[in-house]
Amino acid sequence: MIPVENVPPAGDGGFWNDTGKTGITAWIFSTDHKRIGLLYFYSVLTFFLIAVVLGVLLRIELMAPGRTIMGPQTYNAVFTVHGVVMVFLFIIPGFQGSFGNLVMPIQIGARDVAFPRLNLFSWWLYIAGAAVIITSLFTGGGPPDTGWTFYVPFSERTGTNVSLAVFGVFIVGFSSIVTGLNFVTTIHRLRAEGMTWGRLPLFVWSLYATAWVQILATPILGITLALIIAERFLGTGLFDPARGGDPLMYQHLFWIYSHPAVYIMILPGMGVISEIIPAFARKPIFGYKMIAFSSLAIAAAGSLVWGHHMFTSGMSDTAILVFSFLTFVVAIPSAIKVFNWVSTLYRGSISLEAPMLFALAFILLFSIGGLTGLILGAAATDIHVHDTQFVVGHFHYVIFGGAVFAFFGAMHYWLPKFYGRRYAEKPAVVAWVLMFVGFNITYFTMMVLGMKGMPRRYYDYLPEFAPLNLVSTIGSWILVSGLILMLVNLFRGLFKGEPIDRNPWGAATLEWTIPTPPPTENFEEEPVVTHGPYDFKGAGIP
């Protein structure tokens, strides 16, 4: 193995010190996109682990009928906090904040993002919003118990501390908007010479499509959450039926943002898969233009299908027909991606290392999530499984099996580049097996429970559902054991593992052409791009 080329000096507060400070201040005041990316990474990973612990507690409570470890009010609070933390503090900001900041400027040949100080401000907003959300758990009337959707009229009337939690999500939304503006400007204005739109890496295309959703859809959520606060403090009556308001209007406003938010969660993960597969199949990506176009198509069409969350709410038959049709339309660009990934694998020299294993798991689990989504997109079948555990299983196949497995793949693919060291491969593979098996036991069982009629968000259930709930809980323990092994192995390797050279995977995008770890300014000389991002021969890679 070639020794690491750019070992960062000790005692300067860590990598890429652009502040002249040491210690924690060298990080929290840095405007270097790589440091901000790592700040985001450690922050979102911390909240992910908190949400995982809460999720395991929920599964332990549901392992048998009746009370197991908590009462119904505590269950509702834990359920809400699990959803809020996982959705708003991990999965939505996770890719853009961490790997978007770490990798995207280097992939387009830039020295930094367009607005470095605004980039740091977005992280500060994120931390401020997270602090407000955490504070809401221990002040006022205690943790909110509305579910992560904050549905009215209950969110207006509950005595728990909903207002502060909603305000925290409001602040985090501003962070998301700032990041989206920064990324769109960076991709438009700071591409290196020769980096045409037809030569952008597909991860950059996915971030670009996601950034537009962040900019256009997030303000709707901010306004909606602000209206909840106004309802609680001013009694405006906009959503409260007792005052002549319309609770269905809240659902429309919430899902106009929150369904596109699913694509904020999943699109960057798709971009990661589009980077990993050609590198480990040793082939250019099949159908580059269609994958890039499909990212934009998913972002556009996905913004028009929010009504399929509301088929049982009393919408007109015409509205149900339109939203059902659009739901099936948005499946087309997703299917294009899956087809092109599988076609790239055909006759490739496939290397089954950890990043590739996570990519293959993504394709299977996301496909299951997508196909079960069509069951929910058809009004007739949706009415049968609406608000059952089937919806919980489907959602986790898309978000956990899709976006989170892609996030883990990105961790194994890119983090060694930024630390100069790599993890042990065998424990990484064992961890992947445990997570893959545990995941399917946990969430496929939930979908079976939903088909049998078990409602979601229920503290207790009929004895007939007990055996499958026990199986699902045991699956969650297998999943968590794999997760612990993965994180221990990964971080032990990043800090104490074997040094690597600049391109350990033999990939062809720009981040693999610079030293490991990258220098502060990324490039010694401004690069000139002469070939596509997956042209291995053009990059001089045999």
C-alpha positions as CSV (number, residue, x, y, z in Angstrom):
1,M,0.0,0.0,0.0
2,I,1.4,3.4,-1.0
3,P,1.9,5.7,2.1
4,V,-0.4,8.5,2.7
5,E,0.7,11.6,0.8
6,N,-0.5,14.6,2.8
7,V,-0.5,13.7,6.6
8,P,-1.9,16.7,8.5
9,P,0.4,18.2,11.1
10,A,-0.4,17.4,14.7
11,G,-1.4,20.1,17.2
12,D,-3.2,22.4,14.8
13,G,-6.7,21.5,15.8
14,G,-7.0,18.8,13.1
15,F,-7.3,18.8,9.3
16,W,-7.5,21.9,7.1
17,N,-7.0,24.6,9.8
18,D,-7.9,27.9,8.2
19,T,-8.7,29.8,11.4
20,G,-5.3,30.2,13.1
21,K,-7.0,28.8,16.2
22,T,-6.7,25.4,18.0
23,G,-9.0,23.0,19.7
24,I,-12.8,23.1,19.2
25,T,-12.8,26.8,18.1
26,A,-10.6,25.8,15.1
27,W,-13.6,23.7,14.0
28,I,-16.7,25.6,14.9
29,F,-15.4,28.9,13.3
30,S,-13.8,27.3,10.2
31,T,-15.2,28.1,6.8
32,D,-13.4,25.2,5.0
33,H,-16.1,23.1,3.4
34,K,-14.3,19.9,4.5
35,R,-14.3,20.9,8.1
36,I,-18.0,22.0,7.9
37,G,-18.8,18.6,6.2
38,L,-17.2,16.8,9.1
39,L,-19.0,19.0,11.6
40,Y,-22.3,18.1,9.9
41,F,-21.3,14.4,9.8
42,Y,-20.5,14.0,13.5
43,S,-23.6,16.0,14.4
44,V,-26.1,14.1,12.2
45,L,-24.5,10.8,13.2
46,T,-24.9,11.7,16.9
47,F,-28.6,12.4,16.4
48,F,-28.9,9.2,14.3
49,L,-27.6,7.1,17.3
50,I,-30.0,8.9,19.6
51,A,-32.9,8.1,17.3
52,V,-31.8,4.5,17.0
53,V,-31.8,4.1,20.8
54,L,-35.4,5.5,20.9
55,G,-36.4,3.2,18.1
56,V,-35.1,0.1,19.9
57,L,-37.0,1.2,23.0
58,L,-40.2,1.4,20.9
59,R,-39.6,-2.1,19.6
60,I,-38.9,-3.5,23.1
61,E,-42.3,-2.0,24.2
62,L,-44.0,-3.7,21.3
63,M,-42.4,-7.1,21.7
64,A,-45.4,-8.3,23.7
65,P,-49.0,-7.1,24.4
66,G,-49.6,-4.8,27.3
67,R,-47.0,-2.7,29.1
68,T,-43.4,-3.8,28.8
69,I,-41.1,-0.9,29.7
70,M,-43.2,2.3,29.4
71,G,-46.7,3.6,29.6
72,P,-48.8,5.0,26.7
73,Q,-48.0,8.7,27.2
74,T,-44.3,7.9,27.3
75,Y,-44.6,5.7,24.3
76,N,-46.3,8.5,22.3
77,A,-43.5,11.0,23.4
78,V,-40.7,8.5,22.5
79,F,-42.4,7.8,19.2
80,T,-42.6,11.5,18.3
81,V,-39.0,12.3,19.4
82,H,-37.8,9.3,17.4
83,G,-39.5,10.6,14.2
84,V,-38.5,14.2,14.7
85,V,-34.9,13.5,15.4
86,M,-34.5,10.9,12.6
87,V,-36.3,12.9,9.9
88,F,-35.4,16.6,10.7
89,L,-32.0,16.2,12.4
90,F,-30.5,13.2,10.6
91,I,-31.9,12.1,7.2
92,I,-32.9,15.5,5.7
93,P,-29.6,17.4,6.5
94,G,-27.4,14.2,6.5
95,F,-26.2,13.9,2.9
96,Q,-26.1,17.5,1.9
97,G,-24.5,18.8,5.0
98,S,-21.9,16.0,5.4
99,F,-21.0,14.4,2.1
100,G,-22.3,17.3,0.0
101,N,-19.9,19.6,1.7
102,L,-17.0,17.1,1.8
103,V,-17.1,15.9,-1.7
104,M,-19.1,18.2,-4.1
105,P,-16.7,21.2,-4.3
106,I,-13.8,18.8,-5.1
107,Q,-15.9,16.9,-7.6
108,I,-16.6,20.0,-9.7
109,G,-13.0,21.3,-9.3
110,A,-13.7,24.1,-6.9
111,R,-11.6,25.3,-3.9
112,D,-14.7,25.8,-1.7
113,V,-18.4,26.5,-1.9
114,A,-19.6,29.8,-3.3
115,F,-20.4,31.2,0.2
116,P,-18.1,29.7,2.8
117,R,-19.4,31.9,5.7
118,L,-23.0,31.2,4.8
119,N,-22.0,27.5,4.8
120,L,-20.8,27.8,8.3
121,F,-23.9,29.7,9.2
122,S,-26.1,26.9,7.9
123,W,-24.4,24.5,10.4
124,W,-24.9,27.0,13.2
125,L,-28.6,27.2,12.3
126,Y,-28.8,23.4,12.3
127,I,-27.2,23.2,15.7
128,A,-29.4,26.0,17.1
129,G,-32.5,24.3,15.8
130,A,-31.4,21.0,17.2
131,A,-30.7,22.6,20.6
132,V,-34.3,24.1,20.6
133,I,-35.8,20.7,19.8
134,I,-33.8,19.0,22.5
135,T,-34.8,21.7,25.0
136,S,-38.4,21.1,24.2
137,L,-38.1,17.6,25.6
138,F,-37.3,18.8,29.1
139,T,-39.3,22.0,29.4
140,G,-42.9,23.1,29.3
141,G,-45.3,20.2,29.3
142,G,-42.7,17.7,28.4
143,P,-41.9,16.0,25.1
144,P,-44.4,16.5,22.3
145,D,-46.7,13.6,21.7
146,T,-48.2,14.4,18.3
147,G,-46.0,12.2,16.0
148,W,-43.4,13.8,13.8
149,T,-46.2,15.2,11.5
150,F,-47.6,17.5,14.2
151,Y,-51.1,16.9,12.9
152,V,-53.8,19.4,14.0
153,P,-56.1,19.8,15.8
154,F,-54.3,17.6,18.4
155,S,-51.0,19.6,18.1
156,E,-53.0,22.8,18.9
157,R,-54.6,21.3,22.0
158,T,-52.1,19.0,23.6
159,G,-50.5,20.3,26.8
160,T,-47.0,19.0,25.8
161,N,-44.3,21.4,24.5
162,V,-45.2,21.3,20.9
163,S,-44.6,25.0,20.2
164,L,-40.9,24.9,21.1
165,A,-40.3,21.6,19.1
166,V,-42.0,23.1,16.1
167,F,-39.9,26.3,16.4
168,G,-36.8,24.1,16.4
169,V,-37.8,22.4,13.2
170,F,-38.6,25.9,11.8
171,I,-34.9,26.9,12.4
172,V,-33.6,23.7,11.0
173,G,-35.6,24.4,7.9
174,F,-33.8,27.7,7.4
175,S,-30.5,25.8,7.6
176,S,-31.8,23.6,4.8
177,I,-32.7,26.5,2.6
178,V,-29.3,28.2,3.1
179,T,-27.5,25.0,2.1
180,G,-29.7,24.6,-1.0
181,L,-29.0,28.2,-2.1
182,N,-25.2,27.7,-1.5
183,F,-25.1,24.4,-3.5
184,V,-27.1,25.7,-6.5
185,T,-24.8,28.8,-6.7
186,T,-21.7,26.7,-6.3
187,I,-22.6,24.2,-9.0
188,H,-23.6,27.0,-11.4
189,R,-20.7,29.3,-10.9
190,L,-17.6,27.4,-9.6
191,R,-17.2,24.5,-12.0
192,A,-13.7,24.0,-13.2
193,E,-12.7,24.7,-16.8
194,G,-14.1,21.9,-19.0
195,M,-16.6,20.8,-16.3
196,T,-19.6,21.1,-18.5
197,W,-23.1,20.0,-17.4
198,G,-22.5,16.8,-19.4
199,R,-19.4,16.0,-17.3
200,L,-20.8,16.6,-13.8
201,P,-20.6,13.5,-11.5
202,L,-24.0,12.0,-10.9
203,F,-23.6,12.7,-7.1
204,V,-23.4,16.4,-8.0
205,W,-26.5,16.1,-10.2
206,S,-28.4,14.5,-7.3
207,L,-27.3,17.3,-5.0
208,Y,-28.4,19.9,-7.6
209,A,-31.9,18.5,-7.9
210,T,-32.2,18.1,-4.1
211,A,-31.1,21.8,-3.6
212,W,-33.9,23.1,-5.7
213,V,-36.4,21.0,-3.7
214,Q,-34.9,22.5,-0.5
215,I,-35.2,26.0,-1.8
216,L,-38.7,25.7,-3.2
217,A,-40.5,23.4,-0.8
218,T,-38.9,24.1,2.6
219,P,-40.5,27.6,3.0
220,I,-43.9,25.9,2.8
221,L,-43.1,23.8,5.9
222,G,-41.7,26.9,7.7
223,I,-45.0,28.8,7.1
224,T,-47.1,25.8,8.2
225,L,-45.2,25.3,11.4
226,A,-45.4,29.0,12.2
227,L,-49.1,28.8,11.8
228,I,-49.3,26.0,14.4
229,I,-47.5,28.3,16.9
230,A,-50.0,31.1,15.9
231,E,-52.9,28.7,16.5
232,R,-51.6,27.7,20.0
233,F,-50.8,31.3,21.2
234,L,-53.2,33.5,19.2
235,G,-56.1,31.2,18.6
236,T,-56.3,32.1,14.9
237,G,-58.5,29.2,14.1
238,L,-57.0,28.5,10.7
239,F,-56.9,24.7,11.2
240,D,-59.2,24.2,14.2
241,P,-62.6,23.0,13.1
242,A,-64.1,24.2,16.4
243,R,-63.3,27.8,15.2
244,G,-64.3,27.2,11.6
245,G,-60.9,26.1,10.5
246,D,-59.9,23.2,8.2
247,P,-57.6,20.5,9.5
248,L,-57.3,19.1,6.0
249,M,-55.6,22.3,4.8
250,Y,-52.8,21.6,7.4
251,Q,-52.4,18.1,5.9
252,H,-52.1,19.6,2.4
253,L,-49.6,22.2,3.5
254,F,-47.5,19.7,5.5
255,W,-47.3,17.1,2.7
256,I,-46.6,19.7,0.0
257,Y,-43.3,19.9,1.7
258,S,-42.9,16.5,3.4
259,H,-43.4,14.4,0.3
260,P,-40.7,16.3,-1.6
261,A,-38.7,15.9,1.6
262,V,-38.6,12.2,0.9
263,Y,-36.6,13.0,-2.2
264,I,-34.4,15.4,-0.2
265,M,-33.7,12.2,1.8
266,I,-33.3,9.7,-1.1
267,L,-31.9,11.6,-4.1
268,P,-28.4,12.2,-2.7
269,G,-28.3,8.5,-1.8
270,M,-29.1,7.6,-5.4
271,G,-26.2,9.9,-6.4
272,V,-23.9,8.0,-4.0
273,I,-24.9,4.7,-5.6
274,S,-24.2,6.1,-9.0
275,E,-20.7,6.8,-7.9
276,I,-20.0,3.5,-6.1
277,I,-21.3,1.1,-8.8
278,P,-19.0,2.2,-11.7
279,A,-16.0,2.3,-9.4
280,F,-16.5,-1.2,-8.2
281,A,-17.8,-2.7,-11.4
282,R,-14.9,-1.1,-13.3
283,K,-17.2,0.2,-16.0
284,P,-18.6,3.6,-17.0
285,I,-22.1,4.2,-15.8
286,F,-24.8,3.0,-18.2
287,G,-27.1,5.7,-19.4
288,Y,-25.4,8.7,-17.8
289,K,-27.7,11.3,-19.3
290,M,-30.9,9.4,-18.3
291,I,-29.7,9.0,-14.7
292,A,-28.9,12.8,-14.5
293,F,-32.3,13.6,-16.1
294,S,-34.1,11.2,-13.9
295,S,-32.8,13.1,-10.8
296,L,-34.4,16.3,-12.0
297,A,-37.6,14.4,-13.0
298,I,-37.9,12.8,-9.6
299,A,-37.5,16.2,-7.9
300,A,-40.2,17.7,-10.2
301,A,-42.7,14.9,-10.3
302,G,-42.2,14.2,-6.6
303,S,-43.4,17.6,-5.8
304,L,-46.8,16.9,-7.3
305,V,-47.8,13.7,-5.5
306,W,-48.4,14.8,-1.9
307,G,-52.1,14.0,-1.9
308,H,-51.5,10.2,-1.9
309,H,-50.9,10.6,1.9
310,M,-54.6,11.7,2.2
311,F,-56.7,9.1,0.2
312,T,-58.8,8.3,3.3
313,S,-59.2,12.0,4.4
314,G,-62.2,12.8,2.3
315,M,-60.7,14.2,-0.9
316,S,-62.8,14.1,-4.1
317,D,-62.6,11.1,-6.4
318,T,-61.1,13.3,-9.1
319,A,-58.3,14.4,-6.7
320,I,-57.6,10.8,-5.7
321,L,-57.4,9.7,-9.4
322,V,-55.0,12.5,-10.2
323,F,-52.7,12.0,-7.3
324,S,-52.7,8.2,-7.8
325,F,-51.8,8.6,-11.4
326,L,-48.9,11.1,-10.6
327,T,-47.7,8.6,-7.9
328,F,-47.2,6.0,-10.6
329,V,-45.6,8.5,-12.9
330,V,-42.9,9.3,-10.3
331,A,-42.0,5.6,-10.2
332,I,-40.7,5.8,-13.8
333,P,-37.5,7.9,-13.3
334,S,-36.8,5.8,-10.2
335,A,-37.1,2.7,-12.2
336,I,-34.7,4.2,-14.9
337,K,-32.1,4.5,-12.2
338,V,-32.4,1.0,-11.0
339,F,-32.4,-0.3,-14.6
340,N,-29.2,1.6,-15.4
341,W,-27.4,0.6,-12.2
342,V,-28.1,-3.1,-12.9
343,S,-27.1,-2.6,-16.5
344,T,-23.8,-1.1,-15.3
345,L,-23.1,-4.3,-13.3
346,Y,-23.7,-6.5,-16.4
347,R,-20.4,-8.0,-17.4
348,G,-18.5,-5.7,-15.1
349,S,-15.4,-6.7,-13.1
350,I,-17.3,-6.5,-9.8
351,S,-15.4,-6.1,-6.6
352,L,-17.6,-7.0,-3.6
353,E,-16.0,-4.6,-1.0
354,A,-18.0,-2.9,1.7
355,P,-19.1,0.2,-0.3
356,M,-20.4,-2.0,-3.1
357,L,-22.2,-4.3,-0.7
358,F,-24.1,-1.3,0.7
359,A,-24.9,-0.2,-2.9
360,L,-26.3,-3.6,-3.8
361,A,-28.3,-3.7,-0.6
362,F,-29.7,-0.2,-1.5
363,I,-30.9,-1.4,-4.9
364,L,-32.8,-4.4,-3.5
365,L,-34.2,-2.6,-0.4
366,F,-35.1,0.6,-2.3
367,S,-36.8,-1.5,-5.0
368,I,-38.9,-3.3,-2.3
369,G,-39.8,0.1,-0.8
370,G,-40.7,1.5,-4.2
371,L,-42.9,-1.4,-5.2
372,T,-44.7,-1.3,-1.8
373,G,-45.1,2.4,-2.4
374,L,-47.2,1.6,-5.5
375,I,-49.5,-0.4,-3.2
376,L,-50.0,2.8,-1.2
377,G,-50.3,4.9,-4.4
378,A,-53.3,2.9,-5.6
379,A,-56.4,4.1,-3.8
380,A,-58.1,0.8,-3.4
381,T,-55.2,-1.0,-1.7
382,D,-54.2,2.1,0.2
383,I,-57.5,2.2,1.9
384,H,-56.9,-1.3,3.2
385,V,-53.4,-0.7,4.6
386,H,-53.6,3.0,5.4
387,D,-52.3,3.9,8.9
388,T,-51.2,0.3,9.5
389,Q,-47.7,-1.1,10.2
390,F,-47.5,-1.7,6.5
391,V,-46.9,2.0,6.1
392,V,-44.1,2.0,8.7
393,G,-42.4,-0.9,7.0
394,H,-42.7,0.7,3.6
395,F,-41.3,4.0,4.8
396,H,-38.3,2.4,6.5
397,Y,-37.5,0.3,3.3
398,V,-37.3,3.6,1.4
399,I,-35.6,5.7,4.0
400,F,-33.5,3.3,6.1
401,G,-33.0,0.6,3.4
402,G,-32.5,3.3,0.8
403,A,-31.1,6.5,2.1
404,V,-29.4,5.2,5.3
405,F,-27.7,2.2,3.6
406,A,-26.5,4.7,0.9
407,F,-25.2,6.9,3.7
408,F,-23.3,4.0,5.2
409,G,-21.9,3.2,1.7
410,A,-20.8,6.8,1.4
411,M,-19.1,6.5,4.8
412,H,-17.0,3.5,3.7
413,Y,-16.4,5.0,0.2
414,W,-15.3,8.6,1.0
415,L,-14.3,8.9,4.6
416,P,-11.0,7.0,4.1
417,K,-10.1,9.7,1.5
418,F,-10.5,12.4,4.1
419,Y,-8.7,10.6,7.0
420,G,-6.0,8.9,5.0
421,R,-6.7,5.5,6.6
422,R,-9.1,2.7,6.0
423,Y,-11.2,0.3,8.0
424,A,-10.7,-3.5,8.2
425,E,-12.7,-5.2,5.4
426,K,-13.8,-8.4,7.1
427,P,-15.6,-6.8,10.1
428,A,-17.2,-4.4,7.6
429,V,-18.6,-7.3,5.6
430,V,-19.8,-9.1,8.8
431,A,-21.5,-5.8,10.0
432,W,-23.2,-5.5,6.6
433,V,-24.6,-9.0,6.8
434,L,-26.0,-8.4,10.3
435,M,-27.6,-5.1,9.3
436,F,-29.0,-6.5,6.1
437,V,-30.5,-9.6,7.8
438,G,-31.7,-7.7,10.8
439,F,-33.3,-4.9,8.7
440,N,-35.4,-7.3,6.7
441,I,-36.5,-9.3,9.7
442,T,-37.5,-6.1,11.4
443,Y,-39.3,-4.2,8.7
444,F,-40.7,-6.9,6.4
445,T,-42.4,-8.4,9.4
446,M,-44.0,-5.0,10.0
447,M,-45.4,-5.0,6.5
448,V,-46.9,-8.4,7.1
449,L,-48.4,-7.1,10.4
450,G,-49.9,-4.2,8.4
451,M,-51.5,-6.6,5.9
452,K,-53.0,-8.4,8.8
453,G,-54.5,-5.2,10.1
454,M,-52.3,-4.0,12.9
455,P,-52.5,-0.2,13.2
456,R,-49.4,1.9,13.5
457,R,-48.7,4.4,16.3
458,Y,-50.6,2.1,18.8
459,Y,-49.1,1.4,22.2
460,D,-50.9,-1.9,22.6
461,Y,-52.4,-4.5,20.2
462,L,-54.4,-7.7,20.0
463,P,-52.7,-11.0,21.1
464,E,-52.9,-12.3,17.5
465,F,-50.2,-9.9,16.5
466,A,-47.8,-10.9,19.3
467,P,-45.6,-13.6,17.5
468,L,-44.7,-11.3,14.6
469,N,-44.0,-8.4,16.9
470,L,-41.6,-10.5,18.8
471,V,-39.8,-11.5,15.6
472,S,-39.6,-7.9,14.5
473,T,-38.1,-6.9,17.9
474,I,-35.5,-9.6,17.7
475,G,-34.7,-8.4,14.1
476,S,-34.1,-4.9,15.5
477,W,-31.5,-6.3,17.9
478,I,-29.6,-8.0,15.1
479,L,-29.7,-4.8,13.1
480,V,-28.3,-2.7,16.0
481,S,-25.5,-5.3,16.6
482,G,-24.4,-4.9,13.0
483,L,-24.6,-1.1,13.3
484,I,-22.4,-1.1,16.4
485,L,-19.9,-3.4,14.8
486,M,-19.8,-1.2,11.6
487,L,-19.2,2.1,13.5
488,V,-16.5,0.6,15.8
489,N,-14.7,-0.9,12.9
490,L,-15.1,2.2,10.7
491,F,-13.8,4.7,13.2
492,R,-11.1,2.5,14.6
493,G,-9.9,2.2,11.0
494,L,-10.1,5.9,10.2
495,F,-7.9,6.8,13.2
496,K,-5.7,3.8,13.5
497,G,-6.0,1.8,10.3
498,E,-3.7,1.2,7.4
499,P,-2.7,4.3,5.4
500,I,-4.1,4.5,1.8
501,D,-3.0,6.1,-1.4
502,R,-4.9,8.8,-3.3
503,N,-7.2,6.4,-5.1
504,P,-7.7,3.1,-3.3
505,W,-10.9,2.2,-5.3
506,G,-9.6,3.0,-8.7
507,A,-12.3,5.6,-9.3
508,A,-12.3,8.2,-12.0
509,T,-13.9,11.4,-10.5
510,L,-11.8,14.4,-9.5
511,E,-11.7,13.8,-5.7
512,W,-9.5,10.8,-6.4
513,T,-6.9,12.7,-8.3
514,I,-5.7,14.9,-5.4
515,P,-3.6,13.8,-2.4
516,T,-5.0,11.9,0.6
517,P,-6.2,13.6,2.7
518,P,-7.0,16.6,0.5
519,P,-5.0,19.8,1.0
520,T,-6.7,22.8,2.4
521,E,-7.3,24.4,-1.0
522,N,-8.1,21.1,-2.6
523,F,-6.1,21.6,-5.8
524,E,-2.5,22.9,-6.1
525,E,-3.5,24.2,-9.6
526,E,-6.9,24.8,-11.0
527,P,-7.9,21.6,-12.8
528,V,-8.9,21.4,-16.4
529,V,-11.5,18.6,-17.2
530,T,-11.0,16.8,-20.5
531,H,-13.2,13.7,-20.1
532,G,-16.4,12.5,-18.5
533,P,-16.6,11.5,-14.8
534,Y,-16.7,7.8,-15.4
535,D,-14.2,7.5,-18.3
536,F,-11.6,5.3,-16.7
537,K,-9.3,5.3,-19.7
538,G,-9.5,9.1,-20.0
539,A,-8.5,9.3,-16.4
540,G,-5.5,7.0,-17.0
541,I,-6.9,4.2,-14.9
542,P,-6.5,0.7,-16.5
